[in-house]
């Protein structure tokens, strides 16, 4: 993902923090995902308006002892995987969750 990447949480999920991990239920398939502490930080910051590289720099790198390039590569991989399951919505432009969901639902 070399261009700007904006990430939003899908409206088709239910999520809850349990300790340091985020538990996510994808309603249509009743699939359960568990995110580790770092992935949970990214998921909670996925507002559709903040670029992924900014989330990584300001949230992940400031909270965890990790280099930006390594953290960004891992974040891009995680986002791609969760987007493939419909948990996250990825856009090259800022978006709101409802607008992003409408685009996916078409």
Residue, then its C-alpha position, 0 to 999 in steps of 0.5 A: x500500500x504505497x498510497x494513502x490508506x484510510x481504514x474504517x470499521x465495518x458496520x457488520x461487526x460487533x467488537x469488545x475489548x477483553x483485557x488487552x485484546x479486541x474480540x470481533x464478531x462478524x455477524x453475517x458469518x458468525x465468525x470470531x476474530x481476536x486481535x492482539x494489543x497492537x492490532x487492537x490499537x489500530x482497530x480502535x483508531x480506524x475511523x475512516x478519516x485518519x491515514x493508516x501511516x498516521x495511526x501507526x506513527x502516532x499510536x503504535x510507535x508511540x505506545x510500543x517499542x517498534x520501528x515505523x517501517x516494520x510497524x507499517x508493514x505489519x499494519x498493512x498486512x493486518x488491515x488487508x487480511x481483516x478487509x478481506x473478511x469484511x471487518x475493515x473497510x479500506x479506501x484511498x480517500x477519507x471516508x465515514x463508516x456509513x458511506x464506506x459501508x454503502x460503497x461495499x454493500x452495492 
